[in-house]
Amino acid sequence: MGWAGARNLFLCLSLAKCDFIFDDSIFLLYTGQEDMAATDDFTIEAFTLLALAIVTIAVRIVARCLTVGVKNFQLDDYLMPVAGIVYGFETAAAYCVGAWWKGLANNAMTDQQRLALDPASEEFSLRVGGSKTQVVGWSLYTTLLWLLKACMAIFFSRVAAGLVNMTIRIRLAYLFVAATYIAVICSILFGCHPMSKNWQIYPDPGNYCQPAVSHIDVYVTVTLNVATDVYLISIPTPMLFKARLPWREKLELLVLFSGGIFVMAAGILRCVLIVTAGANGAQQAGSWACRETFVAVIIGNAPMIYPLFRRMARRAGWYISTTYGHGGNTSQSYPLSEGDGKQASHDAESTAQSRKKKFRHPLSIPDTQWGEWERLSGDGDEKEGITVVRETIVRSKDRRDSSIL
């Protein structure tokens, strides 16, 4: 049973309310061993997910330190630890919903039950406290998700650096993320007016003022959440289709950049469960918020972490990279550097004059998307201004020199 279970049992016995049913079935205050076991199971799950999320963020920070150095950190590198802190508060709020407030809020009550409930009773306090925690939990949940969206938008802006046609889409992403966050927060905080009605017991404040199962909170949040994820996923998709990459590497990029699909699925599932949960809506809202945001944290950090693991796998001989070539021949690419000498420049000019070459998309350059990810993403030293990055690919039959700005 554990300490928490013993505490609840002692409280139950001391108040003579264990397994006690009020007259007219007003409320069943049940603190039996099964419910306490369920609460303990969720507590273990929630804090395990929190620990894994913190480790993931820490690994991301280490990967960025090794790749670009602390001095070259970008805005998303600072926002991600903030997201981790918000996730911690969200987990604490979800824990309070079950452990402190027994999964209760001001929903799932008839008018007769509301009228007969004594404001001085423990149940009244539990429902009021649970409702207030739901408002806080929804706010933290929204803030965390939109912080992660902002980090992804910033990351995509680096990946698409130098692509003029992507600049407008990136700016629209920033605007879309900011506008939808304001809309969702306003619906949570001002969808029920005055604010105190969010924890009102009698008279019935209506569904919009029952934060655990409020339709305005659920539908507005899930709609804008899915809409922003779809737009963010659409940013790198054109780059993937245009990229001249082996199918395996293109598939890897597609999985990483399309991870928001899993977040969308979790958000929709959470919406359905809350709406159909009935009396368990409060508990479902808290538990599934932690699960969805955990998935979002993993997906949001995967693009930064995976290149490091891939590089380690290459050095250990566990991963074999393939690059495109003529007649199926493999090619060896040299690391990116700032200038390859006059001969490389002369070769590039000669090649450009002799034949018309197609634009080489940044993601098409072999062995650079992962090996030199950060330099390709525009994370060079600010003092250098515009960085000219060159790559020389030597083959048995021809030599190409391509440059990207």
Buried (B, 14 or more C-beta within 10 A) or exposed (E): EEEEBEEBBEEBEEEEBBEEEBEEEBBEBBBEEEBBEBBBEBBEBBBEBBEEBBEBBEBBBEBBEEBBEEEBBBEBBEBBBEBBEBBBBBBBBBBBBBBEBBBBBBBBBEEEBBEBBEEEBEBBEBBBBBBBBBBBBBBBBBBBBBBBBBBBBBBBBBBBBBBEEBEEBBEEBEEBBBEBBEBBBEBBBEBBEEEEBBBBBBEBBEBBBBBBBBBBBBEBBBBBBBEBBEBBBEBBEBBBEBBBBEEEBBEBBBEBBBBBBBBBEBBBBBBBBBBEBEBBBBBBBBBBBBBBBBBBBBBBBBBBBBBBBBBEEBEEEEEEBBBBBEEEEEBEBEEBBEEBEEEBBEBBEEBEEEEEEEEBBBBBBBBBBBBBBBBBBBBBEEEEEEBEBBBBBEEEEEBBBBBBE
